[in-house]
Amino acid sequence: MPRWARILVVLGSLSLATVAYVYFFGVQTFVAFLVRNEARKLPDIAQTPVPLPDLSISAAPHAKVSYFGYELELP
């Protein structure tokens, strides 16, 4: 097979694979890139978690709630 024919077969295969990918996964890929781009614009996303400066527990009385037999203490 001549070299130009091999090049055309490879290009045809790549274009067919690209069309199939866009047909099956184009919308999902577009949405993923869109969400990634929008998330980069939010400053809160880039913040690194830091330890709390005060770990003490409040001595104030808290409300208690019972739900499905479990008793919870609300902060």
N, CA, C and O atoms as a Maestro MAE file, in Angstrom:
{
 s_m_m2io_version
 :::
 2.0.0
}

f_m_ct {
 s_m_title
 :::
 protein
 m_atom[300] {
  # First column is atom index #
  i_m_mmod_type
  r_m_x_coord
  r_m_y_coord
  r_m_z_coord
  i_m_residue_number
  s_m_chain_name
  s_m_pdb_residue_name
  s_m_pdb_atom_name
  i_m_atomic_number
  :::
  1 25 0.850 -1.165 0.000 1 A "MET " " N  " 7
  2 3 0.000 0.000 0.000 1 A "MET " " CA " 6
  3 2 0.902 1.238 0.000 1 A "MET " " C  " 6
  4 15 1.850 1.322 0.781 1 A "MET " " O  " 8
  5 25 0.607 2.179 -0.864 2 A "PRO " " N  " 7
  6 3 1.429 3.403 -0.911 2 A "PRO " " CA " 6
  7 2 1.302 4.212 0.381 2 A "PRO " " C  " 6
  8 15 0.339 4.087 1.139 2 A "PRO " " O  " 8
  9 25 2.301 5.028 0.588 3 A "ARG " " N  " 7
  10 3 2.352 5.810 1.819 3 A "ARG " " CA " 6
  11 2 1.163 6.757 1.925 3 A "ARG " " C  " 6
  12 15 0.596 6.892 3.010 3 A "ARG " " O  " 8
  13 25 0.771 7.412 0.852 4 A "TRP " " N  " 7
  14 3 -0.341 8.352 0.895 4 A "TRP " " CA " 6
  15 2 -1.652 7.645 1.228 4 A "TRP " " C  " 6
  16 15 -2.532 8.224 1.865 4 A "TRP " " O  " 8
  17 25 -1.777 6.396 0.795 5 A "ALA " " N  " 7
  18 3 -2.993 5.638 1.098 5 A "ALA " " CA " 6
  19 2 -3.041 5.305 2.591 5 A "ALA " " C  " 6
  20 15 -4.107 5.372 3.202 5 A "ALA " " O  " 8
  21 25 -1.904 4.949 3.181 6 A "ARG " " N  " 7
  22 3 -1.868 4.676 4.616 6 A "ARG " " CA " 6
  23 2 -2.212 5.924 5.417 6 A "ARG " " C  " 6
  24 15 -2.926 5.857 6.418 6 A "ARG " " O  " 8
  25 25 -1.698 7.062 4.966 7 A "ILE " " N  " 7
  26 3 -1.997 8.328 5.642 7 A "ILE " " CA " 6
  27 2 -3.496 8.621 5.565 7 A "ILE " " C  " 6
  28 15 -4.093 9.044 6.555 7 A "ILE " " O  " 8
  29 25 -4.106 8.403 4.403 8 A "LEU " " N  " 7
  30 3 -5.542 8.626 4.264 8 A "LEU " " CA " 6
  31 2 -6.358 7.668 5.129 8 A "LEU " " C  " 6
  32 15 -7.383 8.061 5.686 8 A "LEU " " O  " 8
  33 25 -5.919 6.427 5.246 9 A "VAL " " N  " 7
  34 3 -6.627 5.463 6.092 9 A "VAL " " CA " 6
  35 2 -6.535 5.882 7.555 9 A "VAL " " C  " 6
  36 15 -7.528 5.821 8.280 9 A "VAL " " O  " 8
  37 25 -5.366 6.303 7.991 10 A "VAL " " N  " 7
  38 3 -5.192 6.740 9.373 10 A "VAL " " CA " 6
  39 2 -6.035 7.990 9.642 10 A "VAL " " C  " 6
  40 15 -6.715 8.064 10.665 10 A "VAL " " O  " 8
  41 25 -5.999 8.960 8.744 11 A "LEU " " N  " 7
  42 3 -6.794 10.174 8.927 11 A "LEU " " CA " 6
  43 2 -8.288 9.869 8.909 11 A "LEU " " C  " 6
  44 15 -9.050 10.447 9.684 11 A "LEU " " O  " 8
  45 25 -8.703 8.975 8.038 12 A "GLY " " N  " 7
  46 3 -10.109 8.579 7.998 12 A "GLY " " CA " 6
  47 2 -10.538 7.882 9.279 12 A "GLY " " C  " 6
  48 15 -11.628 8.139 9.790 12 A "GLY " " O  " 8
  49 25 -9.692 7.006 9.800 13 A "SER " " N  " 7
  50 3 -9.999 6.316 11.050 13 A "SER " " CA " 6
  51 2 -10.080 7.297 12.219 13 A "SER " " C  " 6
  52 15 -10.981 7.206 13.053 13 A "SER " " O  " 8
  53 25 -9.139 8.228 12.270 14 A "LEU " " N  " 7
  54 3 -9.160 9.221 13.334 14 A "LEU " " CA " 6
  55 2 -10.390 10.116 13.246 14 A "LEU " " C  " 6
  56 15 -11.002 10.432 14.266 14 A "LEU " " O  " 8
  57 25 -10.754 10.522 12.042 15 A "SER " " N  " 7
  58 3 -11.942 11.363 11.901 15 A "SER " " CA " 6
  59 2 -13.205 10.592 12.248 15 A "SER " " C  " 6
  60 15 -14.117 11.158 12.850 15 A "SER " " O  " 8
  61 25 -13.284 9.320 11.887 16 A "LEU " " N  " 7
  62 3 -14.436 8.492 12.234 16 A "LEU " " CA " 6
  63 2 -14.524 8.307 13.750 16 A "LEU " " C  " 6
  64 15 -15.614 8.370 14.319 16 A "LEU " " O  " 8
  65 25 -13.390 8.080 14.402 17 A "ALA " " N  " 7
  66 3 -13.371 7.939 15.855 17 A "ALA " " CA " 6
  67 2 -13.778 9.259 16.530 17 A "ALA " " C  " 6
  68 15 -14.486 9.244 17.536 17 A "ALA " " O  " 8
  69 25 -13.341 10.379 15.991 18 A "THR " " N  " 7
  70 3 -13.699 11.687 16.545 18 A "THR " " CA " 6
  71 2 -15.189 11.945 16.418 18 A "THR " " C  " 6
  72 15 -15.822 12.418 17.362 18 A "THR " " O  " 8
  73 25 -15.746 11.642 15.271 19 A "VAL " " N  " 7
  74 3 -17.189 11.832 15.054 19 A "VAL " " CA " 6
  75 2 -17.986 10.929 15.991 19 A "VAL " " C  " 6
  76 15 -18.992 11.361 16.553 19 A "VAL " " O  " 8
  77 25 -17.553 9.692 16.165 20 A "ALA " " N  " 7
  78 3 -18.256 8.773 17.068 20 A "ALA " " CA " 6
  79 2 -18.172 9.274 18.504 20 A "ALA " " C  " 6
  80 15 -19.164 9.218 19.231 20 A "ALA " " O  " 8
  81 25 -17.010 9.763 18.930 21 A "TYR " " N  " 7
  82 3 -16.865 10.279 20.287 21 A "TYR " " CA " 6
  83 2 -17.768 11.489 20.507 21 A "TYR " " C  " 6
  84 15 -18.451 11.581 21.526 21 A "TYR " " O  " 8
  85 25 -17.770 12.408 19.558 22 A "VAL " " N  " 7
  86 3 -18.605 13.603 19.691 22 A "VAL " " CA " 6
  87 2 -20.080 13.218 19.701 22 A "VAL " " C  " 6
  88 15 -20.866 13.820 20.434 22 A "VAL " " O  " 8
  89 25 -20.465 12.242 18.913 23 A "TYR " " N  " 7
  90 3 -21.854 11.815 18.859 23 A "TYR " " CA " 6
  91 2 -22.292 11.217 20.197 23 A "TYR " " C  " 6
  92 15 -23.371 11.542 20.694 23 A "TYR " " O  " 8
  93 25 -21.476 10.355 20.776 24 A "PHE " " N  " 7
  94 3 -21.858 9.673 22.001 24 A "PHE " " CA " 6
  95 2 -21.558 10.476 23.270 24 A "PHE " " C  " 6
  96 15 -22.337 10.420 24.222 24 A "PHE " " O  " 8
  97 25 -20.456 11.215 23.305 25 A "PHE " " N  " 7
  98 3 -20.016 11.879 24.530 25 A "PHE " " CA " 6
  99 2 -19.833 13.388 24.381 25 A "PHE " " C  " 6
  100 15 -19.245 14.008 25.267 25 A "PHE " " O  " 8
  101 25 -20.302 13.991 23.320 26 A "GLY " " N  " 7
  102 3 -20.079 15.415 23.076 26 A "GLY " " CA " 6
  103 2 -20.718 16.308 24.121 26 A "GLY " " C  " 6
  104 15 -20.079 17.233 24.621 26 A "GLY " " O  " 8
  105 25 -21.983 16.041 24.460 27 A "VAL " " N  " 7
  106 3 -22.688 16.885 25.419 27 A "VAL " " CA " 6
  107 2 -22.047 16.767 26.797 27 A "VAL " " C  " 6
  108 15 -21.837 17.774 27.474 27 A "VAL " " O  " 8
  109 25 -21.734 15.541 27.214 28 A "GLN " " N  " 7
  110 3 -21.125 15.347 28.530 28 A "GLN " " CA " 6
  111 2 -19.764 16.026 28.615 28 A "GLN " " C  " 6
  112 15 -19.433 16.635 29.632 28 A "GLN " " O  " 8
  113 25 -18.979 15.923 27.554 29 A "THR " " N  " 7
  114 3 -17.664 16.558 27.532 29 A "THR " " CA " 6
  115 2 -17.794 18.068 27.600 29 A "THR " " C  " 6
  116 15 -17.049 18.728 28.325 29 A "THR " " O  " 8
  117 25 -18.746 18.622 26.840 30 A "PHE " " N  " 7
  118 3 -18.960 20.068 26.848 30 A "PHE " " CA " 6
  119 2 -19.365 20.547 28.238 30 A "PHE " " C  " 6
  120 15 -18.845 21.551 28.724 30 A "PHE " " O  " 8
  121 25 -20.288 19.835 28.880 31 A "VAL " " N  " 7
  122 3 -20.746 20.230 30.217 31 A "VAL " " CA " 6
  123 2 -19.601 20.119 31.224 31 A "VAL " " C  " 6
  124 15 -19.465 20.984 32.090 31 A "VAL " " O  " 8
  125 25 -18.788 19.088 31.131 32 A "ALA " " N  " 7
  126 3 -17.664 18.929 32.053 32 A "ALA " " CA " 6
  127 2 -16.680 20.090 31.914 32 A "ALA " " C  " 6
  128 15 -16.220 20.630 32.920 32 A "ALA " " O  " 8
  129 25 -16.356 20.476 30.693 33 A "PHE " " N  " 7
  130 3 -15.447 21.608 30.489 33 A "PHE " " CA " 6
  131 2 -16.077 22.917 30.942 33 A "PHE " " C  " 6
  132 15 -15.388 23.783 31.480 33 A "PHE " " O  " 8
  133 25 -17.390 23.068 30.728 34 A "LEU " " N  " 7
  134 3 -18.079 24.278 31.150 34 A "LEU " " CA " 6
  135 2 -18.078 24.415 32.668 34 A "LEU " " C  " 6
  136 15 -17.810 25.494 33.197 34 A "LEU " " O  " 8
  137 25 -18.375 23.327 33.368 35 A "VAL " " N  " 7
  138 3 -18.378 23.353 34.836 35 A "VAL " " CA " 6
  139 2 -16.969 23.604 35.366 35 A "VAL " " C  " 6
  140 15 -16.793 24.362 36.320 35 A "VAL " " O  " 8
  141 25 -15.980 22.984 34.767 36 A "ARG " " N  " 7
  142 3 -14.592 23.185 35.207 36 A "ARG " " CA " 6
  143 2 -14.180 24.646 35.039 36 A "ARG " " C  " 6
  144 15 -13.526 25.216 35.913 36 A "ARG " " O  " 8
  145 25 -14.563 25.245 33.919 37 A "ASN " " N  " 7
  146 3 -14.223 26.642 33.663 37 A "ASN " " CA " 6
  147 2 -14.941 27.565 34.647 37 A "ASN " " C  " 6
  148 15 -14.337 28.511 35.151 37 A "ASN " " O  " 8
  149 25 -16.208 27.307 34.925 38 A "GLU " " N  " 7
  150 3 -16.948 28.143 35.868 38 A "GLU " " CA " 6
  151 2 -16.412 27.978 37.292 38 A "GLU " " C  " 6
  152 15 -16.369 28.948 38.049 38 A "GLU " " O  " 8
  153 25 -16.008 26.778 37.661 39 A "ALA " " N  " 7
  154 3 -15.479 26.545 39.009 39 A "ALA " " CA " 6
  155 2 -14.162 27.281 39.223 39 A "ALA " " C  " 6
  156 15 -13.860 27.693 40.343 39 A "ALA " " O  " 8
  157 25 -13.393 27.448 38.187 40 A "ARG " " N  " 7
  158 3 -12.120 28.169 38.325 40 A "ARG " " CA " 6
  159 2 -12.337 29.643 38.625 40 A "ARG " " C  " 6
  160 15 -11.455 30.297 39.180 40 A "ARG " " O  " 8
  161 25 -13.505 30.176 38.264 41 A "LYS " " N  " 7
  162 3 -13.793 31.589 38.488 41 A "LYS " " CA " 6
  163 2 -14.209 31.875 39.926 41 A "LYS " " C  " 6
  164 15 -14.183 33.031 40.349 41 A "LYS " " O  " 8
  165 25 -14.594 30.845 40.693 42 A "LEU " " N  " 7
  166 3 -15.052 31.036 42.058 42 A "LEU " " CA " 6
  167 2 -13.854 31.069 43.012 42 A "LEU " " C  " 6
  168 15 -13.066 30.123 43.038 42 A "LEU " " O  " 8
  169 25 -13.706 32.137 43.793 43 A "PRO " " N  " 7
  170 3 -12.536 32.226 44.680 43 A "PRO " " CA " 6
  171 2 -12.604 31.247 45.852 43 A "PRO " " C  " 6
  172 15 -11.561 30.836 46.361 43 A "PRO " " O  " 8
  173 25 -13.803 30.863 46.292 44 A "ASP " " N  " 7
  174 3 -13.912 29.970 47.448 44 A "ASP " " CA " 6
  175 2 -13.438 28.560 47.133 44 A "ASP " " C  " 6
  176 15 -13.063 27.824 48.046 44 A "ASP " " O  " 8
  177 25 -13.445 28.172 45.886 45 A "ILE " " N  " 7
  178 3 -13.029 26.827 45.500 45 A "ILE " " CA " 6
  179 2 -11.528 26.636 45.737 45 A "ILE " " C  " 6
  180 15 -11.089 25.536 46.074 45 A "ILE " " O  " 8
  181 25 -10.745 27.694 45.565 46 A "ALA " " N  " 7
  182 3 -9.291 27.589 45.655 46 A "ALA " " CA " 6
  183 2 -8.761 27.683 47.079 46 A "ALA " " C  " 6
  184 15 -7.557 27.539 47.292 46 A "ALA " " O  " 8
  185 25 -9.628 27.920 48.059 47 A "GLN " " N  " 7
  186 3 -9.147 28.063 49.426 47 A "GLN " " CA " 6
  187 2 -8.730 26.716 50.000 47 A "GLN " " C  " 6
  188 15 -9.350 25.686 49.737 47 A "GLN " " O  " 8
  189 25 -7.667 26.751 50.788 48 A "THR " " N  " 7
  190 3 -7.174 25.557 51.465 48 A "THR " " CA " 6
  191 2 -7.766 25.511 52.869 48 A "THR " " C  " 6
  192 15 -7.762 26.528 53.562 48 A "THR " " O  " 8
  193 25 -8.273 24.365 53.306 49 A "PRO " " N  " 7
  194 3 -8.820 24.285 54.659 49 A "PRO " " CA " 6
  195 2 -7.741 24.549 55.710 49 A "PRO " " C  " 6
  196 15 -6.596 24.119 55.564 49 A "PRO " " O  " 8
  197 25 -8.124 25.260 56.764 50 A "VAL " " N  " 7
  198 3 -7.202 25.562 57.869 50 A "VAL " " CA " 6
  199 2 -7.829 25.065 59.165 50 A "VAL " " C  " 6
  200 15 -9.053 24.992 59.266 50 A "VAL " " O  " 8
  201 25 -7.012 24.722 60.157 51 A "PRO " " N  " 7
  202 3 -7.570 24.280 61.442 51 A "PRO " " CA " 6
  203 2 -8.341 25.409 62.133 51 A "PRO " " C  " 6
  204 15 -8.021 26.586 61.968 51 A "PRO " " O  " 8
  205 25 -9.362 25.028 62.907 52 A "LEU " " N  " 7
  206 3 -10.123 26.021 63.657 52 A "LEU " " CA " 6
  207 2 -9.252 26.627 64.743 52 A "LEU " " C  " 6
  208 15 -8.490 25.910 65.390 52 A "LEU " " O  " 8
  209 25 -9.352 27.961 64.960 53 A "PRO " " N  " 7
  210 3 -8.512 28.575 65.987 53 A "PRO " " CA " 6
  211 2 -8.989 28.246 67.405 53 A "PRO " " C  " 6
  212 15 -8.183 28.205 68.335 53 A "PRO " " O  " 8
  213 25 -10.297 28.011 67.574 54 A "ASP " " N  " 7
  214 3 -10.845 27.744 68.910 54 A "ASP " " CA " 6
  215 2 -11.618 26.429 68.872 54 A "ASP " " C  " 6
  216 15 -12.641 26.330 68.195 54 A "ASP " " O  " 8
  217 25 -11.135 25.420 69.595 55 A "LEU " " N  " 7
  218 3 -11.779 24.109 69.594 55 A "LEU " " CA " 6
  219 2 -12.619 23.860 70.842 55 A "LEU " " C  " 6
  220 15 -13.065 22.737 71.079 55 A "LEU " " O  " 8
  221 25 -12.836 24.915 71.645 56 A "SER " " N  " 7
  222 3 -13.595 24.726 72.888 56 A "SER " " CA " 6
  223 2 -15.075 24.498 72.579 56 A "SER " " C  " 6
  224 15 -15.581 24.932 71.544 56 A "SER " " O  " 8
  225 25 -15.755 23.812 73.494 57 A "ILE " " N  " 7
  226 3 -17.167 23.501 73.340 57 A "ILE " " CA " 6
  227 2 -17.963 24.459 74.216 57 A "ILE " " C  " 6
  228 15 -17.595 24.718 75.362 57 A "ILE " " O  " 8
  229 25 -19.050 24.980 73.672 58 A "SER " " N  " 7
  230 3 -19.880 25.930 74.396 58 A "SER " " CA " 6
  231 2 -20.579 25.236 75.569 58 A "SER " " C  " 6
  232 15 -21.024 24.094 75.458 58 A "SER " " O  " 8
  233 25 -20.664 25.957 76.702 59 A "ALA " " N  " 7
  234 3 -21.342 25.421 77.881 59 A "ALA " " CA " 6
  235 2 -22.814 25.821 77.912 59 A "ALA " " C  " 6
  236 15 -23.521 25.430 78.841 59 A "ALA " " O  " 8
  237 25 -23.294 26.569 76.955 60 A "ALA " " N  " 7
  238 3 -24.690 27.012 76.910 60 A "ALA " " CA " 6
  239 2 -25.607 25.810 76.691 60 A "ALA " " C  " 6
  240 15 -25.221 24.845 76.032 60 A "ALA " " O  " 8
  241 25 -26.811 25.868 77.240 61 A "PRO " " N  " 7
  242 3 -27.736 24.739 77.036 61 A "PRO " " CA " 6
  243 2 -28.166 24.629 75.570 61 A "PRO " " C  " 6
  244 15 -28.420 25.632 74.903 61 A "PRO " " O  " 8
  245 25 -28.239 23.407 75.098 62 A "HIS " " N  " 7
  246 3 -28.589 23.165 73.706 62 A "HIS " " CA " 6
  247 2 -29.960 22.508 73.635 62 A "HIS " " C  " 6
  248 15 -30.382 21.825 74.568 62 A "HIS " " O  " 8
  249 25 -30.637 22.716 72.539 63 A "ALA " " N  " 7
  250 3 -31.937 22.080 72.339 63 A "ALA " " CA " 6
  251 2 -31.734 20.612 71.979 63 A "ALA " " C  " 6
  252 15 -30.777 20.263 71.287 63 A "ALA " " O  " 8
  253 25 -32.638 19.756 72.451 64 A "LYS " " N  " 7
  254 3 -32.565 18.335 72.145 64 A "LYS " " CA " 6
  255 2 -33.744 17.965 71.258 64 A "LYS " " C  " 6
  256 15 -34.863 18.436 71.461 64 A "LYS " " O  " 8
  257 25 -33.481 17.121 70.280 65 A "VAL " " N  " 7
  258 3 -34.500 16.704 69.331 65 A "VAL " " CA " 6
  259 2 -34.511 15.182 69.282 65 A "VAL " " C  " 6
  260 15 -33.457 14.546 69.285 65 A "VAL " " O  " 8
  261 25 -35.695 14.606 69.238 66 A "SER " " N  " 7
  262 3 -35.818 13.164 69.110 66 A "SER " " CA " 6
  263 2 -36.395 12.854 67.733 66 A "SER " " C  " 6
  264 15 -37.420 13.412 67.340 66 A "SER " " O  " 8
  265 25 -35.733 11.962 67.004 67 A "TYR " " N  " 7
  266 3 -36.151 11.644 65.643 67 A "TYR " " CA " 6
  267 2 -35.967 10.160 65.405 67 A "TYR " " C  " 6
  268 15 -34.844 9.659 65.447 67 A "TYR " " O  " 8
  269 25 -37.048 9.455 65.157 68 A "PHE " " N  " 7
  270 3 -37.031 8.002 64.925 68 A "PHE " " CA " 6
  271 2 -36.346 7.262 66.073 68 A "PHE " " C  " 6
  272 15 -35.628 6.288 65.844 68 A "PHE " " O  " 8
  273 25 -36.563 7.715 67.288 69 A "GLY " " N  " 7
  274 3 -35.998 7.036 68.442 69 A "GLY " " CA " 6
  275 2 -34.579 7.460 68.780 69 A "GLY " " C  " 6
  276 15 -34.029 6.993 69.777 69 A "GLY " " O  " 8
  277 25 -33.972 8.324 67.991 70 A "TYR " " N  " 7
  278 3 -32.618 8.825 68.270 70 A "TYR " " CA " 6
  279 2 -32.741 10.213 68.868 70 A "TYR " " C  " 6
  280 15 -33.515 11.038 68.381 70 A "TYR " " O  " 8
  281 25 -31.985 10.473 69.915 71 A "GLU " " N  " 7
  282 3 -31.998 11.788 70.530 71 A "GLU " " CA " 6
  283 2 -30.737 12.539 70.107 71 A "GLU " " C  " 6
  284 15 -29.619 12.058 70.293 71 A "GLU " " O  " 8
  285 25 -30.939 13.725 69.537 72 A "LEU " " N  " 7
  286 3 -29.837 14.551 69.033 72 A "LEU " " CA " 6
  287 2 -29.793 15.862 69.812 72 A "LEU " " C  " 6
  288 15 -30.828 16.401 70.202 72 A "LEU " " O  " 8
  289 25 -28.597 16.360 70.029 73 A "GLU " " N  " 7
  290 3 -28.411 17.647 70.682 73 A "GLU " " CA " 6
  291 2 -27.970 18.656 69.627 73 A "GLU " " C  " 6
  292 15 -26.933 18.491 68.985 73 A "GLU " " O  " 8
  293 25 -28.775 19.700 69.461 74 A "LEU " " N  " 7
  294 3 -28.479 20.713 68.450 74 A "LEU " " CA " 6
  295 2 -27.521 21.754 68.997 74 A "LEU " " C  " 6
  296 15 -27.582 22.087 70.180 74 A "LEU " " O  " 8
  297 25 -26.656 22.263 68.175 75 A "PRO " " N  " 7
  298 3 -25.721 23.290 68.647 75 A "PRO " " CA " 6
  299 2 -26.414 24.616 68.860 75 A "PRO " " C  " 6
  300 15 -25.775 25.590 69.257 75 A "PRO " " O  " 8
  :::
 }
 m_bond[299] {
  # First column is bond index #
  i_m_from
  i_m_to
  i_m_order
  :::
  1 1 2 1
  2 2 3 1
  3 3 4 2
  4 3 5 1
  5 5 6 1
  6 6 7 1
  7 7 8 2
  8 7 9 1
  9 9 10 1
  10 10 11 1
  11 11 12 2
  12 11 13 1
  13 13 14 1
  14 14 15 1
  15 15 16 2
  16 15 17 1
  17 17 18 1
  18 18 19 1
  19 19 20 2
  20 19 21 1
  21 21 22 1
  22 22 23 1
  23 23 24 2
  24 23 25 1
  25 25 26 1
  26 26 27 1
  27 27 28 2
  28 27 29 1
  29 29 30 1
  30 30 31 1
  31 31 32 2
  32 31 33 1
  33 33 34 1
  34 34 35 1
  35 35 36 2
  36 35 37 1
  37 37 38 1
  38 38 39 1
  39 39 40 2
  40 39 41 1
  41 41 42 1
  42 42 43 1
  43 43 44 2
  44 43 45 1
  45 45 46 1
  46 46 47 1
  47 47 48 2
  48 47 49 1
  49 49 50 1
  50 50 51 1
  51 51 52 2
  52 51 53 1
  53 53 54 1
  54 54 55 1
  55 55 56 2
  56 55 57 1
  57 57 58 1
  58 58 59 1
  59 59 60 2
  60 59 61 1
  61 61 62 1
  62 62 63 1
  63 63 64 2
  64 63 65 1
  65 65 66 1
  66 66 67 1
  67 67 68 2
  68 67 69 1
  69 69 70 1
  70 70 71 1
  71 71 72 2
  72 71 73 1
  73 73 74 1
  74 74 75 1
  75 75 76 2
  76 75 77 1
  77 77 78 1
  78 78 79 1
  79 79 80 2
  80 79 81 1
  81 81 82 1
  82 82 83 1
  83 83 84 2
  84 83 85 1
  85 85 86 1
  86 86 87 1
  87 87 88 2
  88 87 89 1
  89 89 90 1
  90 90 91 1
  91 91 92 2
  92 91 93 1
  93 93 94 1
  94 94 95 1
  95 95 96 2
  96 95 97 1
  97 97 98 1
  98 98 99 1
  99 99 100 2
  100 99 101 1
  101 101 102 1
  102 102 103 1
  103 103 104 2
  104 103 105 1
  105 105 106 1
  106 106 107 1
  107 107 108 2
  108 107 109 1
  109 109 110 1
  110 110 111 1
  111 111 112 2
  112 111 113 1
  113 113 114 1
  114 114 115 1
  115 115 116 2
  116 115 117 1
  117 117 118 1
  118 118 119 1
  119 119 120 2
  120 119 121 1
  121 121 122 1
  122 122 123 1
  123 123 124 2
  124 123 125 1
  125 125 126 1
  126 126 127 1
  127 127 128 2
  128 127 129 1
  129 129 130 1
  130 130 131 1
  131 131 132 2
  132 131 133 1
  133 133 134 1
  134 134 135 1
  135 135 136 2
  136 135 137 1
  137 137 138 1
  138 138 139 1
  139 139 140 2
  140 139 141 1
  141 141 142 1
  142 142 143 1
  143 143 144 2
  144 143 145 1
  145 145 146 1
  146 146 147 1
  147 147 148 2
  148 147 149 1
  149 149 150 1
  150 150 151 1
  151 151 152 2
  152 151 153 1
  153 153 154 1
  154 154 155 1
  155 155 156 2
  156 155 157 1
  157 157 158 1
  158 158 159 1
  159 159 160 2
  160 159 161 1
  161 161 162 1
  162 162 163 1
  163 163 164 2
  164 163 165 1
  165 165 166 1
  166 166 167 1
  167 167 168 2
  168 167 169 1
  169 169 170 1
  170 170 171 1
  171 171 172 2
  172 171 173 1
  173 173 174 1
  174 174 175 1
  175 175 176 2
  176 175 177 1
  177 177 178 1
  178 178 179 1
  179 179 180 2
  180 179 181 1
  181 181 182 1
  182 182 183 1
  183 183 184 2
  184 183 185 1
  185 185 186 1
  186 186 187 1
  187 187 188 2
  188 187 189 1
  189 189 190 1
  190 190 191 1
  191 191 192 2
  192 191 193 1
  193 193 194 1
  194 194 195 1
  195 195 196 2
  196 195 197 1
  197 197 198 1
  198 198 199 1
  199 199 200 2
  200 199 201 1
  201 201 202 1
  202 202 203 1
  203 203 204 2
  204 203 205 1
  205 205 206 1
  206 206 207 1
  207 207 208 2
  208 207 209 1
  209 209 210 1
  210 210 211 1
  211 211 212 2
  212 211 213 1
  213 213 214 1
  214 214 215 1
  215 215 216 2
  216 215 217 1
  217 217 218 1
  218 218 219 1
  219 219 220 2
  220 219 221 1
  221 221 222 1
  222 222 223 1
  223 223 224 2
  224 223 225 1
  225 225 226 1
  226 226 227 1
  227 227 228 2
  228 227 229 1
  229 229 230 1
  230 230 231 1
  231 231 232 2
  232 231 233 1
  233 233 234 1
  234 234 235 1
  235 235 236 2
  236 235 237 1
  237 237 238 1
  238 238 239 1
  239 239 240 2
  240 239 241 1
  241 241 242 1
  242 242 243 1
  243 243 244 2
  244 243 245 1
  245 245 246 1
  246 246 247 1
  247 247 248 2
  248 247 249 1
  249 249 250 1
  250 250 251 1
  251 251 252 2
  252 251 253 1
  253 253 254 1
  254 254 255 1
  255 255 256 2
  256 255 257 1
  257 257 258 1
  258 258 259 1
  259 259 260 2
  260 259 261 1
  261 261 262 1
  262 262 263 1
  263 263 264 2
  264 263 265 1
  265 265 266 1
  266 266 267 1
  267 267 268 2
  268 267 269 1
  269 269 270 1
  270 270 271 1
  271 271 272 2
  272 271 273 1
  273 273 274 1
  274 274 275 1
  275 275 276 2
  276 275 277 1
  277 277 278 1
  278 278 279 1
  279 279 280 2
  280 279 281 1
  281 281 282 1
  282 282 283 1
  283 283 284 2
  284 283 285 1
  285 285 286 1
  286 286 287 1
  287 287 288 2
  288 287 289 1
  289 289 290 1
  290 290 291 1
  291 291 292 2
  292 291 293 1
  293 293 294 1
  294 294 295 1
  295 295 296 2
  296 295 297 1
  297 297 298 1
  298 298 299 1
  299 299 300 2
  :::
 }
}
